Amino acid sequence: MTTARTVPVTTEMDGDELDAKDAWHLARHHGLRRILVESFVRFRYGDGFTNSRALALQTCLAVVPFLLAVMGLAADIDDDRPAAVVAATVNAVSPTSGDDDAFVQALTSGSEGAGEVALAFGLVFALFSMTTAMAQVERGGNRIYGIRRDRPALHKYGRAAVFTTLLAGPLGLGFLALVAGGAFGDAMVDEYGWSEGARLAWEWCRWPLGLLALVVVIAILFDHAPRRRQPALSWLALGSAITVLGSMAAAAGLAAYVNASGSFSSTYGPLAGVFALLLWSLLSSISLFYGLAVCAQLEALRAGEAEPAYDDPGRPHRQVVED
């Protein structure tokens, strides 16, 4: 049960939605450090860690069948070049080191019939898991905004299915462009003969395009997930950018640790990739809900509700002793 204070729905004096200009003025007036600290308090008392753990597990349950679907798709294609591009891209996403040739062989060794089965079942289970993950984002967002009840079940999961269909593709492409874009470009040079100019153009374009795609998609998710009327997308962009930067920092830090230390792979053995995925999913989920907490706390400050959480009724009050 959340103990974060409920954020009032606020607008401009003329009834317009709050936008990035209003968020910037609030950040300057109250100070970015204060906003970040109070947002963490709202995140904590809004069950942020609990919902982050649940979202991380659901994300992993979506990624694994999606990779199964990728293997099935590669097995259906009678060409080793797409499999090589897929192998390089997926290996770049994983923080653990892998063997591209072994992965290509695994992708192409299956029969066509088995590939179709893997593709169908992988996509079905991935969509189902992503739908539950989107529903978890609504639950976590509601608790952070101090909303104690989600939408009715049919409405909640129906919206989650729609958002999965519309946002999963741009979200995945934006993430892959940032994390695995370099490996994808190198693989396209090796397998399809991209020129050096084309590779450099892709290398320059993938960063702004990937960042823009992720920030916009996450801002749209922030706009529609909580059970309330949200400000304009530009207001939510600050929290969305914090989410993207936190997720990218988690991926980079985890990859640097795994590659620099051989103890991770030696400790977990064949399950090292699974544990790395779990860690990255947890850190990314924390970043997502913390970014949403920043949006919520900004709007709470705009409405004059500075305290991010309700007082603890069990906390003893200090007694003032008069002489």
MILO-156388 format. One record per residue (C-alpha): residue number from 1; residue in one letter; x, y, z. Coordinates in steps of 0.001 Angstrom, whole numbers, plus 500000, padded with zeros to 6 digits. Layout:
N
k=NUM r=A X=X Y=Y Z=Z .
...
! end
This chain:
323
k=1 r=M X=500000 Y=500000 Z=500000 .
k=2 r=T X=501444 Y=503344 Z=498972 .
k=3 r=T X=502032 Y=506104 Z=501505 .
k=4 r=A X=503123 Y=508642 Z=498885 .
k=5 r=R X=500994 Y=511794 Z=498918 .
k=6 r=T X=498381 Y=512025 Z=496187 .
k=7 r=V X=499448 Y=514459 Z=493473 .
k=8 r=P X=496659 Y=516908 Z=492565 .
k=9 r=V X=495893 Y=517324 Z=488870 .
k=10 r=T X=497116 Y=520809 Z=487968 .
k=11 r=T X=496854 Y=523047 Z=484914 .
k=12 r=E X=497813 Y=526572 Z=483951 .
k=13 r=M X=495612 Y=529492 Z=484988 .
k=14 r=D X=494015 Y=529515 Z=481536 .
k=15 r=G X=493371 Y=525760 Z=481685 .
k=16 r=D X=496251 Y=524724 Z=479406 .
k=17 r=E X=498401 Y=521740 Z=480262 .
k=18 r=L X=501720 Y=522192 Z=482034 .
k=19 r=D X=504679 Y=521972 Z=479674 .
k=20 r=A X=508475 Y=521894 Z=479670 .
k=21 r=K X=508716 Y=525648 Z=480320 .
k=22 r=D X=506762 Y=525273 Z=483552 .
k=23 r=A X=508907 Y=522291 Z=484590 .
k=24 r=W X=512092 Y=524269 Z=483938 .
k=25 r=H X=510883 Y=527215 Z=486050 .
k=26 r=L X=509966 Y=524866 Z=488908 .
k=27 r=A X=513344 Y=523128 Z=488739 .
k=28 r=R X=515166 Y=526460 Z=488885 .
k=29 r=H X=512975 Y=527764 Z=491710 .
k=30 r=H X=513165 Y=524741 Z=494015 .
k=31 r=G X=516590 Y=523454 Z=492986 .
k=32 r=L X=517363 Y=520279 Z=491094 .
k=33 r=R X=518998 Y=518604 Z=494107 .
k=34 r=R X=515898 Y=519060 Z=496263 .
k=35 r=I X=513655 Y=517712 Z=493516 .
k=36 r=L X=515827 Y=514634 Z=493007 .
k=37 r=V X=515959 Y=513873 Z=496750 .
k=38 r=E X=512213 Y=514357 Z=497282 .
k=39 r=S X=511511 Y=512294 Z=494161 .
k=40 r=F X=513479 Y=509422 Z=495682 .
k=41 r=V X=511402 Y=509712 Z=498861 .
k=42 r=R X=508222 Y=509565 Z=496763 .
k=43 r=F X=509652 Y=506615 Z=494824 .
k=44 r=R X=510452 Y=504754 Z=498039 .
k=45 r=Y X=507135 Y=505357 Z=499798 .
k=46 r=G X=505234 Y=504708 Z=496581 .
k=47 r=D X=506424 Y=501074 Z=496603 .
k=48 r=G X=508946 Y=501871 Z=493890 .
k=49 r=F X=511379 Y=499071 Z=494758 .
k=50 r=T X=508627 Y=496470 Z=494999 .
k=51 r=N X=507151 Y=497383 Z=491628 .
k=52 r=S X=510635 Y=497605 Z=490095 .
k=53 r=R X=511377 Y=494024 Z=491098 .
k=54 r=A X=508062 Y=492843 Z=489660 .
k=55 r=L X=508611 Y=494754 Z=486401 .
k=56 r=A X=512171 Y=493403 Z=486094 .
k=57 r=L X=510950 Y=489810 Z=486346 .
k=58 r=Q X=508187 Y=490401 Z=483784 .
k=59 r=T X=510671 Y=492059 Z=481430 .
k=60 r=C X=512977 Y=489042 Z=481610 .
k=61 r=L X=510020 Y=486742 Z=480956 .
k=62 r=A X=509369 Y=488779 Z=477800 .
k=63 r=V X=512990 Y=488945 Z=476587 .
k=64 r=V X=513659 Y=485198 Z=476760 .
k=65 r=P X=510720 Y=484110 Z=474531 .
k=66 r=F X=511475 Y=487021 Z=472214 .
k=67 r=L X=514986 Y=485656 Z=471693 .
k=68 r=L X=513375 Y=482283 Z=471035 .
k=69 r=A X=511264 Y=483951 Z=468346 .
k=70 r=V X=514413 Y=485529 Z=466868 .
k=71 r=M X=516022 Y=482096 Z=466622 .
k=72 r=G X=512907 Y=480750 Z=464929 .
k=73 r=L X=512902 Y=483602 Z=462430 .
k=74 r=A X=516560 Y=483036 Z=461611 .
k=75 r=A X=515940 Y=479309 Z=461156 .
k=76 r=D X=513171 Y=480102 Z=458651 .
k=77 r=I X=515507 Y=482234 Z=456504 .
k=78 r=D X=517657 Y=480244 Z=454099 .
k=79 r=D X=520535 Y=482692 Z=454332 .
k=80 r=D X=523390 Y=482839 Z=456841 .
k=81 r=R X=523837 Y=486588 Z=456508 .
k=82 r=P X=520728 Y=487656 Z=458475 .
k=83 r=A X=521633 Y=485149 Z=461175 .
k=84 r=A X=525111 Y=486680 Z=461420 .
k=85 r=V X=523651 Y=490192 Z=461785 .
k=86 r=V X=521225 Y=488954 Z=464453 .
k=87 r=A X=524025 Y=487178 Z=466319 .
k=88 r=A X=526237 Y=490282 Z=466384 .
k=89 r=T X=523352 Y=492493 Z=467530 .
k=90 r=V X=522135 Y=490164 Z=470280 .
k=91 r=N X=525664 Y=489511 Z=471542 .
k=92 r=A X=526192 Y=493285 Z=471810 .
k=93 r=V X=523049 Y=493593 Z=473940 .
k=94 r=S X=524177 Y=490892 Z=476354 .
k=95 r=P X=526727 Y=492078 Z=478964 .
k=96 r=T X=528456 Y=488709 Z=478823 .
k=97 r=S X=530982 Y=487787 Z=476207 .
k=98 r=G X=529861 Y=485281 Z=473631 .
k=99 r=D X=530963 Y=483480 Z=470517 .
k=100 r=D X=529358 Y=484937 Z=467378 .
k=101 r=D X=530113 Y=481852 Z=465274 .
k=102 r=A X=528549 Y=479521 Z=467840 .
k=103 r=F X=525491 Y=481709 Z=468046 .
k=104 r=V X=525109 Y=481808 Z=464267 .
k=105 r=Q X=525331 Y=478020 Z=464185 .
k=106 r=A X=522676 Y=477777 Z=466898 .
k=107 r=L X=520391 Y=480115 Z=464972 .
k=108 r=T X=520678 Y=478293 Z=461675 .
k=109 r=S X=520911 Y=474684 Z=462823 .
k=110 r=G X=517173 Y=474262 Z=463490 .
k=111 r=S X=514775 Y=472919 Z=460893 .
k=112 r=E X=512302 Y=475168 Z=459132 .
k=113 r=G X=509311 Y=473579 Z=460886 .
k=114 r=A X=510917 Y=473929 Z=464304 .
k=115 r=G X=511761 Y=477545 Z=463459 .
k=116 r=E X=508128 Y=478336 Z=462696 .
k=117 r=V X=507013 Y=476794 Z=465994 .
k=118 r=A X=509688 Y=478722 Z=467913 .
k=119 r=L X=508711 Y=481949 Z=466137 .
k=120 r=A X=504993 Y=481552 Z=466861 .
k=121 r=F X=505298 Y=480479 Z=470503 .
k=122 r=G X=508068 Y=482974 Z=471209 .
k=123 r=L X=506057 Y=485915 Z=469921 .
k=124 r=V X=502896 Y=484840 Z=471760 .
k=125 r=F X=504640 Y=484457 Z=475111 .
k=126 r=A X=506692 Y=487635 Z=474596 .
k=127 r=L X=503544 Y=489675 Z=473874 .
k=128 r=F X=501768 Y=488156 Z=476877 .
k=129 r=S X=504688 Y=488930 Z=479202 .
k=130 r=M X=505078 Y=492458 Z=477827 .
k=131 r=T X=501355 Y=493062 Z=478367 .
k=132 r=T X=501687 Y=492115 Z=482045 .
k=133 r=A X=504789 Y=494330 Z=482228 .
k=134 r=M X=502855 Y=497302 Z=480832 .
k=135 r=A X=500125 Y=496641 Z=483389 .
k=136 r=Q X=502810 Y=496634 Z=486089 .
k=137 r=V X=503940 Y=500076 Z=484908 .
k=138 r=E X=500382 Y=501326 Z=485506 .
k=139 r=R X=500328 Y=499853 Z=489000 .
k=140 r=G X=503715 Y=501327 Z=489888 .
k=141 r=G X=502807 Y=504694 Z=488381 .
k=142 r=N X=499558 Y=504843 Z=490331 .
k=143 r=R X=501318 Y=504132 Z=493622 .
k=144 r=I X=503948 Y=506778 Z=492970 .
k=145 r=Y X=501220 Y=509355 Z=492297 .
k=146 r=G X=499459 Y=508282 Z=495489 .
k=147 r=I X=496603 Y=506532 Z=493635 .
k=148 r=R X=495548 Y=503441 Z=495557 .
k=149 r=R X=493410 Y=501667 Z=492951 .
k=150 r=D X=494209 Y=500682 Z=489385 .
k=151 r=R X=491759 Y=500695 Z=486514 .
k=152 r=P X=489256 Y=497813 Z=486294 .
k=153 r=A X=490956 Y=494602 Z=485145 .
k=154 r=L X=489586 Y=494478 Z=481597 .
k=155 r=H X=490367 Y=498157 Z=481031 .
k=156 r=K X=493805 Y=497858 Z=482618 .
k=157 r=Y X=495013 Y=494837 Z=480657 .
k=158 r=G X=493276 Y=495943 Z=477462 .
k=159 r=R X=495175 Y=499243 Z=477565 .
k=160 r=A X=498370 Y=497341 Z=478381 .
k=161 r=A X=497898 Y=495121 Z=475313 .
k=162 r=V X=497337 Y=498156 Z=473081 .
k=163 r=F X=500434 Y=499921 Z=474406 .
k=164 r=T X=502485 Y=496747 Z=473993 .
k=165 r=T X=501445 Y=496553 Z=470339 .
k=166 r=L X=502137 Y=500232 Z=469663 .
k=167 r=L X=505202 Y=500944 Z=471800 .
k=168 r=A X=507185 Y=497692 Z=472040 .
k=169 r=G X=508632 Y=498072 Z=468535 .
k=170 r=P X=509862 Y=501705 Z=468817 .
k=171 r=L X=511102 Y=501059 Z=472360 .
k=172 r=G X=513101 Y=497986 Z=471318 .
k=173 r=L X=514503 Y=499649 Z=468190 .
k=174 r=G X=515573 Y=502737 Z=470129 .
k=175 r=F X=517319 Y=500610 Z=472743 .
k=176 r=L X=519044 Y=498447 Z=470123 .
k=177 r=A X=520197 Y=501536 Z=468205 .
k=178 r=L X=521965 Y=502851 Z=471306 .
k=179 r=V X=523338 Y=499647 Z=472833 .
k=180 r=A X=523941 Y=497430 Z=469801 .
k=181 r=G X=524047 Y=499955 Z=466952 .
k=182 r=G X=527822 Y=499719 Z=466546 .
k=183 r=A X=527774 Y=495933 Z=466317 .
k=184 r=F X=524852 Y=496100 Z=463877 .
k=185 r=G X=526763 Y=498520 Z=461614 .
k=186 r=D X=529894 Y=496358 Z=461640 .
k=187 r=A X=527834 Y=493264 Z=460826 .
k=188 r=M X=526147 Y=495064 Z=457920 .
k=189 r=V X=529592 Y=495998 Z=456578 .
k=190 r=D X=530792 Y=492400 Z=456799 .
k=191 r=E X=527656 Y=490674 Z=455529 .
k=192 r=Y X=526025 Y=493154 Z=453141 .
k=193 r=G X=528969 Y=495279 Z=452019 .
k=194 r=W X=528012 Y=498620 Z=453535 .
k=195 r=S X=530489 Y=501303 Z=452509 .
k=196 r=E X=532545 Y=503151 Z=455089 .
k=197 r=G X=530462 Y=506267 Z=454456 .
k=198 r=A X=527227 Y=504394 Z=455138 .
k=199 r=R X=528649 Y=502941 Z=458344 .
k=200 r=L X=529808 Y=506368 Z=459562 .
k=201 r=A X=526421 Y=507898 Z=458713 .
k=202 r=W X=524682 Y=505174 Z=460704 .
k=203 r=E X=527126 Y=505657 Z=463582 .
k=204 r=W X=526363 Y=509405 Z=463733 .
k=205 r=C X=522596 Y=509060 Z=463299 .
k=206 r=R X=521889 Y=506190 Z=465668 .
k=207 r=W X=522599 Y=508200 Z=468847 .
k=208 r=P X=520180 Y=511115 Z=468381 .
k=209 r=L X=517563 Y=508868 Z=466765 .
k=210 r=G X=517812 Y=506231 Z=469496 .
k=211 r=L X=517701 Y=508779 Z=472317 .
k=212 r=L X=514794 Y=510649 Z=470753 .
k=213 r=A X=512829 Y=507431 Z=470201 .
k=214 r=L X=513328 Y=506259 Z=473791 .
k=215 r=V X=512528 Y=509625 Z=475387 .
k=216 r=V X=509351 Y=510078 Z=473315 .
k=217 r=V X=508117 Y=506501 Z=473827 .
k=218 r=I X=508719 Y=506582 Z=477589 .
k=219 r=A X=507063 Y=510011 Z=477840 .
k=220 r=I X=504008 Y=508562 Z=476058 .
k=221 r=L X=504019 Y=505672 Z=478531 .
k=222 r=F X=504246 Y=508141 Z=481443 .
k=223 r=D X=501353 Y=510053 Z=479929 .
k=224 r=H X=498940 Y=507124 Z=479671 .
k=225 r=A X=499980 Y=504646 Z=482369 .
k=226 r=P X=498800 Y=506368 Z=485599 .
k=227 r=R X=495072 Y=506580 Z=486263 .
k=228 r=R X=494894 Y=510349 Z=486083 .
k=229 r=R X=495108 Y=513306 Z=483722 .
k=230 r=Q X=498759 Y=513987 Z=483005 .
k=231 r=P X=500495 Y=517214 Z=481906 .
k=232 r=A X=501828 Y=517694 Z=478379 .
k=233 r=L X=504465 Y=515333 Z=476978 .
k=234 r=S X=507121 Y=518043 Z=477172 .
k=235 r=W X=506550 Y=518247 Z=480986 .
k=236 r=L X=507130 Y=514490 Z=481235 .
k=237 r=A X=510286 Y=514654 Z=479096 .
k=238 r=L X=512541 Y=515417 Z=482094 .
k=239 r=G X=511560 Y=512232 Z=483900 .
k=240 r=S X=511716 Y=510295 Z=480635 .
k=241 r=A X=515262 Y=511532 Z=479982 .
k=242 r=I X=516297 Y=510520 Z=483520 .
k=243 r=T X=514904 Y=507045 Z=482856 .
k=244 r=V X=516836 Y=506694 Z=479590 .
k=245 r=L X=520111 Y=507940 Z=481075 .
k=246 r=G X=519720 Y=505662 Z=484094 .
k=247 r=S X=519034 Y=502622 Z=481928 .
k=248 r=M X=521967 Y=503352 Z=479620 .
k=249 r=A X=524279 Y=503930 Z=482599 .
k=250 r=A X=523141 Y=500612 Z=484094 .
k=251 r=A X=523840 Y=498771 Z=480835 .
k=252 r=A X=527257 Y=500411 Z=480403 .
k=253 r=G X=528279 Y=499889 Z=484030 .
k=254 r=L X=527177 Y=496262 Z=484082 .
k=255 r=A X=528949 Y=495543 Z=480798 .
k=256 r=A X=532150 Y=497200 Z=482047 .
k=257 r=Y X=532045 Y=495203 Z=485282 .
k=258 r=V X=531385 Y=491875 Z=483564 .
k=259 r=N X=534073 Y=492408 Z=480922 .
k=260 r=A X=536659 Y=493712 Z=483415 .
k=261 r=S X=536080 Y=491013 Z=486012 .
k=262 r=G X=536276 Y=487363 Z=485084 .
k=263 r=S X=534671 Y=486359 Z=488373 .
k=264 r=F X=531133 Y=487048 Z=487115 .
k=265 r=S X=531225 Y=484466 Z=484341 .
k=266 r=S X=533207 Y=481978 Z=486410 .
k=267 r=T X=530770 Y=482280 Z=489313 .
k=268 r=Y X=527533 Y=481878 Z=487365 .
k=269 r=G X=528850 Y=479802 Z=484466 .
k=270 r=P X=526229 Y=479175 Z=481739 .
k=271 r=L X=523695 Y=481251 Z=483714 .
k=272 r=A X=525848 Y=484392 Z=483635 .
k=273 r=G X=523789 Y=485902 Z=480815 .
k=274 r=V X=520545 Y=485251 Z=482712 .
k=275 r=F X=521825 Y=486909 Z=485884 .
k=276 r=A X=523188 Y=489843 Z=483884 .
k=277 r=L X=519768 Y=490248 Z=482252 .
k=278 r=L X=518088 Y=490156 Z=485665 .
k=279 r=L X=520426 Y=492808 Z=487061 .
k=280 r=W X=520027 Y=495089 Z=484059 .
k=281 r=S X=516227 Y=494683 Z=484105 .
k=282 r=L X=516078 Y=495569 Z=487800 .
k=283 r=L X=518257 Y=498672 Z=487414 .
k=284 r=S X=516310 Y=499800 Z=484337 .
k=285 r=S X=512988 Y=499294 Z=486136 .
k=286 r=I X=514223 Y=501384 Z=489062 .
k=287 r=S X=515246 Y=504096 Z=486582 .
k=288 r=L X=511807 Y=504020 Z=484961 .
k=289 r=F X=509830 Y=504424 Z=488178 .
k=290 r=Y X=512283 Y=506984 Z=489555 .
k=291 r=G X=511887 Y=509066 Z=486394 .
k=292 r=L X=508123 Y=508896 Z=486846 .
k=293 r=A X=508563 Y=509946 Z=490486 .
k=294 r=V X=510423 Y=513057 Z=489297 .
k=295 r=C X=507445 Y=513976 Z=487090 .
k=296 r=A X=505054 Y=513377 Z=489989 .
k=297 r=Q X=507062 Y=515393 Z=492499 .
k=298 r=L X=507393 Y=518311 Z=490085 .
k=299 r=E X=503626 Y=518441 Z=489692 .
k=300 r=A X=503158 Y=518109 Z=493461 .
k=301 r=L X=505443 Y=521108 Z=494002 .
k=302 r=R X=503446 Y=523004 Z=491377 .
k=303 r=A X=500278 Y=522287 Z=493376 .
k=304 r=G X=501862 Y=523315 Z=496693 .
k=305 r=E X=502185 Y=519749 Z=498070 .
k=306 r=A X=505877 Y=519816 Z=498940 .
k=307 r=E X=505942 Y=516721 Z=501179 .
k=308 r=P X=506304 Y=513582 Z=499002 .
k=309 r=A X=504914 Y=511141 Z=501618 .
k=310 r=Y X=502392 Y=511138 Z=504436 .
k=311 r=D X=503608 Y=511393 Z=508019 .
k=312 r=D X=504389 Y=508134 Z=509789 .
k=313 r=P X=501654 Y=507666 Z=512445 .
k=314 r=G X=503860 Y=505250 Z=514378 .
k=315 r=R X=506741 Y=507682 Z=514702 .
k=316 r=P X=506953 Y=509105 Z=518250 .
k=317 r=H X=506698 Y=512862 Z=518518 .
k=318 r=R X=509209 Y=514818 Z=520491 .
k=319 r=Q X=507839 Y=516335 Z=523665 .
k=320 r=V X=508777 Y=519883 Z=524518 .
k=321 r=V X=509675 Y=520226 Z=528225 .
k=322 r=E X=509266 Y=523697 Z=529673 .
k=323 r=D X=511259 Y=524848 Z=532679 .
! end
